Amino acid sequence: MKQYNLINFIIQSSKNDKGIVFINKSEDIFVSYRDLYQRSLGILYYLQKQGLNPKDELVFQLEDVEEFISVFWACLLGGFIPVPVTIGNNDEHKRKLIRIWNTLKSPYLITNLKTNNSLQEFIEKDKLCNEYIFKNRVIFIEEVTDHNEGDIFLSDENTIAFIQFSSGSTGNPKGVTITHKNLLSNIQAIINASSASPNQSTLNWMPLTHDMGLIGGHLVPLIAGMNQYQLPTSRFIRRPSLWIKKANEYKINHLASPNFGFKFFLEYFKENEAQNWDLSYIKLIFNGAEPISDKLCNEFLNKLAPYGLKPNVMFPVYGMAEASLAVTFPKLGEGLKIISVNRNKLSIGSEIQEIPIDQKDSVSFVDEGSPVQDCEVRICNEKDTLLNDGVIGEIQIRGKNVTSGYYNDDEATEKVFTKDGWLRTGDVGFFRNNRLIVTGRLKDILFINGQNYYPHDIERIVESIEGVEVEQVVACGIFNFEKQEDELIVFLRYRKNLKLFLPIAQSVKKNILNQIGLEVKEVLPIKSIPKTTSGKVQRFLLVEDYQNERFKDISNEVKNLELDINDYEINFVPPSTEVEKKLVNIFSEVLNISQLGIHDKLFNLGANSLKIIIINSKIYDDFGIEVPLTLLFENINIENLAHFIEGYDLKNQNAFAACKEQTNLAPVLPSQQRLFVMEQMEGVGNSNNIAYAFTLNGEVETGLLEEAFNKLMLNHEVLRTTFELYEDSLKQIIHTPSFINVKVMNCKEEDVQTYINEFNTPFTLSELPLWRVGLIKINPKKHILVLIFHHLIMDGSSLIKVMEEVFQYIETGTINDPDVQFKDYCIWREKKENEGKFQSQKDYWCNIFKDEIPVLELPTDFPRPLVQSFTGDYLRKNINNKLTKKLKTLAKEKSATLYMILLSAYYVLLSKYSDQEDIVIGSTYAGRTNPKLLNTIGMMINTLPIRFRVEKNSEYSVLLEGIKDLTISAFSNQDFFVEDLIESLRIQSDLRRNPLFSTVFIMQNMNVPKINNNQIKIEPFDLVGNTSKVDLTIEVMEKNDYLTIGLEYCTELFNRDTIERMASHYVEILNCIVDSPNTLISDIQLLTNQERDQLLQQFNSTLPGPKIERTVIEEFINQVRLRPHQTALICDEVKISYKELDEWTTDLAMSLKERGVGKENIVGIIADRGVSRIVAILSVWKAGGAYVPIDPEYPEERIRYILEDSQPLVVLTDKELPTSLIKPDKSMGINERVR
C-alpha cells in the first residue's frame, strides 16, 4: 500500500458501487461510499464555516452511526483531529468526557441538543466547573447542512488521523495518537491476514468509539472495497439475536465480537428464531478486546453449528489501541488452538509447564497467533531483557502500526516506551513456536504469599461452580497495608434471594482453597459488573468502591445472614411427633423453605395472608381440622400449632358443608348486589370489568387453548351464569354449557394496549357469556392472552385458578372438579345468614362505626363532580430491592406481615395529606376463610372498611401494633360483607363518592401461576387502565425481589403529577420507618431530597434571576434564521415550518398594526388550543401588544364580562362570534393576512 493517506481511499471507494447498510429500527438503508464522500464534503464545508481549521480537535458525542461516520470522514478530509468518545449516557461517561476535554488543546464538541442539555445539567449538578465549559465550542448536528463542498486538506503520512482514548479499564483515559501511516499499515496487515476481498461483506455492532468498531468494523471494509453493515450497539444490546439474524439475512462473511458479545447473544438466543438460518457464509469471526474464553467460544460454535456455522471460523486475535488495532493473528481457518499449563508456573520469568487439561492445577489459554505484517512482538522481564520461548514476561511491541505516544501527555509517553523504543503493553504472556499466548494484565496480577495469581484463572475456577455463569465473576486483589500483600475479594453478579447466595459463596471459597490454596476474604453479590464499551472489566472501579466502603452494607448483610444461619443451626429443634412432621412439610411446601424447626414462627418465615389461608387449607386436608385464622395470625409456631391439633375434638368440627342443589337459580352475595346497582348508573362503562393479560412466549395451539377454556366453563357454573331480577330480587341464573370463542387478533407489539382497550367493552348482564378471551398474535412465537371478566363472576384469586386449570388441561387433558360451586356457596351463605351465624361479626363492625363516620378529604386538583366519576388512570412506581429487603426485615422484627407494614405507612400518608386522624381505608380480603373454597371460582372478595386513628404524637412502632391488632380482627370478621354493613348503618346515599371509604389499599400476594409447560413461558403483561372505582386505590405487588406500587386514581379529581408526588412521598415514609421505626408520626417527613433542596435553596434563593438579553420574538426570529425549513408546530395532521410560521405571524402582525395595535395595547384571543392560538399570540407580540386569552368554551356571559373588563382594541378569533358579543369592526380572523 504505497499511499499513506486515508483520503485517497475514500475518493477511490466513491468510484465503485459498494457502500454501507445502516440497520435502523424502521428499515435498513444503503448509503454508497460515493454518497458518503459527498455528504462528508458538505459537512466539511459547514465545519470550516464554523471556524474549524486543520489540526483542530473535534470531540464526538454522536450516537447515530450514519452521522458519526459522515462527520469522521469530514474531519479526515479537512485535516481536523476527530476524538471519538463514548456518548455520555451516565455520570461516569460524562466525567470521562470532561477529563478528555481538559487533556486537549482547544477542542470543539459535536453533538445533538439532547446530549448537550444532559451534559450541561450534569456539570451544574456535579459542580465540576463554574461555567459551562463547552460554551461557544459546540456544534449541533441538527444544524449541520451539506449543500456545498468544503476544501480538502492534503494530509501526509504523519498527520494525526484521530485520537483513540483508552476505554478506561485501568483508570484515567489516555489519548493514543494514530497517524495515517499507523492506520494504513495496520489495515493492510488485517486485510492480508484475513484474506478480505471486495466480494465479501462485514457486519459490525461494536461502538465506533472503540478501535474494533471504527477500524475493524468500518475502515477495513471500506479500504478493502467490501460492503459493510452497521448495526447500532444500542440495538444489539436490546436484541442481541439481531446480530446473527442479520448475518444470515445478508449472508455476511466477516463478524467480530469480544467475549461478552458471545455471552450476551447466548443468554437471549432462542432456537425458534433460527429455524431457517444458513450461517455457512460466515468465513471468520474476530474475537478480541478482552481475555478469550475457549469454553464460551465452543459453546457459541456448538449452539450455532446446526445452522451451518463451521467450527473453524473463530478467529482469536490480540490487539490494542496503541497498535492501531491488530498485533497478532492466527492462520485463517485453523480454528481455536488451546494450550494447558500449570497455573503455579505463571510468574514473571517462570518457564511454563504444559500439562493435560484435566490434571489438577491446569489452566488453559487460547493461542492468539503470530505478529501481523509490519509489527514486531517480544517478551521481556521487568528490566526489559528479552526472554526465551516458553518464559512468562511482559508483551512489548513496535512497528509502523504502533503509536508514537499519548496526546499531550509526555509523562505517560515516556513511561510506556523502553529505552530502545519498544512499547510496553501492560499485558503478560509467552511465545510458543513464534505464536503468542496472553495470560493476563500486569496490573491485575495478585501477589499473595509470595506468589503471583491471575484474576482470569481464579474467575474460571469460580465459573465451574453450579449456579455461577460465565462472565459474571470478577476477582480482585485489595492491598492490605498491615500484611503488605493483596487480599482476594470475589464479586459475583447476583440478583436473586440473598439466602440462596450463601451456599454459592461457600462453594466459591471452598473451590478456590482446594484448587489453588488461596483464602478468599469475601464473596460479595453485586447487581452489575462495570465494563468498558468493548466489554473489558473495570476492576479498578470495584477496587475503589471496596476501599471506599461502598460495599459495606451488603458485606454486613451477608455476614449477618451467615451468623443467623450459624445461630439457627445451634438452636434448631427438629420435629419429633407425626403431627409436627406433617406441619413442617406443609409449611415447607407453602413457604418454599427447605429447613424448618418447631420453634420457627409463621410471620418470621415470610408468611402473608394468602399463604396462611393455603396453610390452613392443607391442614384441613391432612387433619380434617379447620384451625381458626386468628390462631394462625397470632404468629404461632409449629410446636404450639401441633398441640392445638392434638387436643382438638373432631366431634365439634363445624366444617363447611356444601349445599349442592339441582337448581339453576341462586341468590347473590351482597357485593354482587352492589355491583349490579352500580352497573345501572350512567357513565359506568366498563369500570366493573376486570382485565388480565399474559405474555405467552412459545408456540400456542389456538384450538387446544379454546378447548381448555370450554372445559373450564363446563366445570365451573359461574362461568355460564347471568344475572336478572327475579320476583323483585336479583338472582344468578346458571345455564347449560355453551361455547366460548378465543378471538385471535394480529397486531404490532406497540399496538397491543389499543387492541386490548377495544376488546374491553361492557357486558350485558342478562346475556352469556360475561367473560371473553382474546389472543393477540405478535409473531408465531409470541402472543398476548387477554381475559376480560365482569367482576360479578370473577376476582383476583379466581383468576390464578383459571390460568392454572387452563394450562393443566393443555398439559394433561384433564381439569379437577371444584369441591364447591360458587352457586352452592351463595346458597350456603344465605342459609347461615338467616340462621344468624354472622351476627357476632355484624356486631363487631357496627361497633367500629358506632360514632360519626369520618369522610376523608384529600386535597384534589379539581372540584368533586356532582355524580361520582369512574374515569381514571394508572401509575406504577417500583420500590427498589434494598428498601424491599428492609421492609421485610422490619416485618420480621415486629412479628407482622408485609401487608401490615405497607398499610400502616399508607395511613401515615393519608393523615399527613388530609390533616385528619380518624381515617377509613377499604382493604380487600379474599373471602375464602374455609379451606374447601380455595378451588372455587367466583366473586368472593370482600372489601373491608378498616378504621384507624393515627395519633400524630405517638411512635410509628405503636401505630404498627395497633394496625396489627386491627387487621387480625378484621380478618377474623371478613365474612360479614361491607354492603350489609352500609345497610345496617343506614348511611345516607351520596352520589358524589363511595360510602364508608373513598380509598382502597390492596396487597397483591398472588403470583403468576407456575406452568410446567416447556413449550410456553408465561409472564404478566402490565395493562394501562382507564377507570377508577374509587377516588384512589393503591395496590402493592411483590415481584421477585422488589415491590411495585400501582396507583389507580380518578382523573376528574387528580392530575398525574399529583399522584406521582404522592407515590414518591409514600416511598419516603417507607424509608423513614425502616430506618427509624420508633420515630414520632409527626416527625416523619414527606419531602424527597429533590423537593427539600428545591424548597430550601431554589425557592428561597436570594441570587438574581437570569439576565434576559432577548425577547421571546427575538429568540423566535433567531430560530427562523437557524432552521427555516424545520418543523416548528405540529397539531393533528398540520405541520408548519419556522419559515411559514414567521411569514404568517408577520402578515397578521401588520394587519394588527393597521388596526392601531402597538405598545401595551390589549388584544383579545378567542381560539381553540392549537395552531391558531399560537399564531395569534406571536402576532400580537410582533405587533408590540399584549394579549388576553379567552377560552371559547366559556359561557357567553363569562366571555362578555372579560371583554368588557379588559376592553381590547381588537379581538383575534377563529370562531364566528355573535354580533351581540363583539362588533364586526372589533373582530379579526386569525387567517386574515396582508396581501
Beta strands, then each sheet from edge to edge (+ up, - down):
strand 1: 19-23
strand 2: 28-32
strand 3: 57-60
strand 4: 81-84
strand 5: 108-111
strand 6: 138-140
strand 7: 160-165
strand 8: 175-179
strand 9: 201-204
strand 10: 227-230
strand 11: 254-257
strand 12: 284-287
strand 13: 314-316
strand 14: 318-319
strand 15: 326-329
strand 16: 338-342
strand 17: 362-366
strand 18: 370-371
strand 19: 375-380
strand 20: 393-399
strand 21: 423-432
strand 22: 435-441
strand 23: 446-448
strand 24: 451-453
strand 25: 473-480
strand 26: 485-493
strand 27: 520-526
strand 28: 665-666
strand 29: 689-697
strand 30: 721-726
strand 31: 729-734
strand 32: 742-746
strand 33: 771-779
strand 34: 782-790
strand 35: 872-879
strand 36: 918-925
strand 37: 942-949
strand 38: 999-1004
strand 39: 1017-1020
strand 40: 1032-1039
strand 41: 1042-1050
strand 42: 1127-1131
strand 43: 1134-1137
strand 44: 1162-1166
strand 45: 1186-1190
strand 46: 1210-1213
strand 47: 1227-1229
sheet 1: 2+ 1- 10- 9-
sheet 2: 4+ 3+ 5+ 6+
sheet 3: 7+ 8-
sheet 4: 11+ 12+ 13+
sheet 5: 14+ 15- 18+
sheet 6: 16+ 17-
sheet 7: 19+ 20- 21+ 22-
sheet 8: 23+ 24-
sheet 9: 25+ 26- 27-
sheet 10: 28+ 31- 30+
sheet 11: 32+ 33+ 34- 29+ 39-
sheet 12: 35+ 41- 40+ 38+ 36+ 37-
sheet 13: 42+ 43-
sheet 14: 45+ 44+ 46+ 47+
end
